[in-house]
C-alpha cells in the first residue's frame, strides 16, 4: 500500500512564507501526478497546484504568482513553496498523488490514488 506524509504547515504572518512537503511511501513503481489541495472552513476543497511526472504544471490563478510546486522523483516527494501569504490562503492543505504500485507479483502493477493527512496553514497577524 501507498501512503502520503505531509509536513510544513503552521502559523505565519501576512506576507510570510511556508514550504509544505509531501512524501509518498510504499511499494511504488511510479508517481504520475502529485498535487496540493486546500479547504478552508465552510468552503469547498480546491486544487491549488499539480505537477505531472513529465513536467506539466497547473496552478490556480489566485496563487500563480506566489506559489511554486516542485518534485523530487528520487524519493517521490512534492513541495509547495508559498510566498507572500495572504489571510485568504488560510486552509488545511492536502497532498494528493496518483500512480502505480507493485501489487505483489512479478510484472503486476496496480493503480493508486491517495491523500495525505492534511496540514493546517493559518495566515494571521
C-alpha positions in Angstrom: 0.0 0.0 0.0 1.0 3.6 -0.5 0.6 6.5 1.9 1.4 10.2 1.9 3.1 12.0 4.8 2.7 15.8 4.9 4.6 18.4 6.9 5.3 22.1 7.0 2.1 23.8 8.0 1.9 26.4 10.7 1.0 29.9 11.7 2.5 32.8 9.7 2.0 36.5 9.3 0.6 38.0 6.1 3.5 38.4 3.7 5.4 35.5 5.1 6.4 32.2 3.6 6.0 28.5 4.2 7.1 25.4 2.4 4.9 22.3 2.5 6.4 18.8 2.0 4.7 15.6 0.9 6.4 12.2 0.6 4.8 9.1 -0.9 5.9 5.9 0.7 5.3 2.3 -0.1 5.9 -0.2 -2.9 5.8 2.5 -5.5 6.5 1.9 -9.2 5.8 5.4 -10.4 4.1 8.6 -9.2 2.4 10.1 -12.3 0.9 13.2 -10.7 1.2 15.0 -7.4 -0.9 17.9 -6.3 -1.9 20.1 -3.5 -5.5 20.9 -2.5 -6.8 23.2 0.2 -10.0 23.5 2.1 -11.0 26.5 4.2 -13.7 26.2 6.9 -17.1 26.3 5.3 -15.7 26.2 1.7 -15.2 23.5 -0.9 -11.9 21.9 -1.4 -10.0 23.4 -4.4 -6.9 22.3 -6.3 -4.0 24.7 -5.7 -1.2 23.1 -7.8 -0.2 19.9 -9.5 2.8 18.6 -11.3 3.0 15.5 -13.6 5.9 13.2 -13.9 6.7 14.7 -17.3 6.8 18.3 -16.0 3.4 19.7 -16.7 2.3 22.2 -14.0 -1.0 23.6 -13.1 -1.7 26.4 -10.6 -4.9 28.1 -9.6 -4.9 31.7 -10.8 -5.1 33.1 -7.2 -1.7 31.7 -6.3 0.1 31.5 -9.7 2.4 34.4 -9.0 3.1 33.4 -5.4 3.3 29.6 -5.1 5.6 27.1 -6.7 5.2 23.4 -6.9 8.2 21.1 -7.3 9.0 17.4 -7.2 12.0 15.2 -6.3 11.4 12.0 -8.1 14.1 10.1 -6.3 12.1 9.9 -3.1 8.6 10.5 -4.6 8.2 13.9 -2.9 6.4 17.1 -3.7 6.8 20.5 -2.3 4.7 23.6 -2.3 6.7 26.8 -1.7 4.3 29.5 -0.6 5.3 33.2 -0.6 3.5 36.4 0.1 0.9 34.6 2.0 -2.5 36.2 2.5 -5.2 35.6 5.1 -7.4 34.0 2.4 -4.7 31.3 2.0 -5.7 30.0 5.4 -6.9 26.4 5.0 -6.0 22.8 5.6 -3.7 21.8 2.8 -3.9 18.2 1.4 -1.4 16.4 -0.8 -2.7 14.0 -3.4 -0.8 11.5 -5.5 -1.7 9.1 -8.3 0.5 6.4 -9.8 1.3 2.7 -9.9 2.4 0.3 -7.2 3.8 -3.2 -7.1 0.8 -5.4 -6.5 2.6 -8.4 -5.1 3.6 -10.4 -8.2 6.3 -10.1 -10.8 5.3 -7.6 -13.5 1.9 -6.9 -11.8 1.1 -3.3 -11.1 -1.9 -1.6 -9.6 -3.1 2.0 -9.6 -3.2 4.1 -6.5 -4.8 7.4 -5.7 -4.1 8.6 -2.1 -4.5 11.6 0.1 -2.2 13.0 2.8 -3.5 13.6 6.3 -3.7 17.4 5.8 -1.5 20.1 7.3 -3.1 23.4 8.5 -1.9 26.7 7.3 -3.0 29.8 9.2 -2.1 33.3 7.9 -2.9 35.9 10.5 -1.4 38.8 12.5 
